[in-house]
Amino acid sequence: MSPDWRDDSAHRSLIAYAVWSSFAHTAVMALMAMQLPTRRGELLAGVAVTGLAAVLLFVLAPRKETVFVTS
């Protein structure tokens, strides 16, 4: 069994996809909140939660490792 599942930097593209899909979902929910005044409270709560999750994923995502080449 490979210990690769613990290497967060190997899964950067999956984390980036999760961040951007969360931002897209947040935007759609915000638009729906403007169009559906009867559901505005629920949708804005969802916007806050999903937006916070996206920001946290973005901030806590592992940075790309830089490789220094010496000659």
Long-range contacts (C-beta under 8 A, 24 or more apart in sequence): 8-61, 8-62, 9-62, 9-63, 9-64, 9-65, 12-61, 12-62, 12-64, 15-57, 15-61, 15-62, 16-61, 18-57, 19-54, 19-57, 19-58, 19-61, 22-50, 22-51, 22-53, 22-54, 22-57, 23-51, 23-54, 25-50, 26-50, 26-51, 26-54
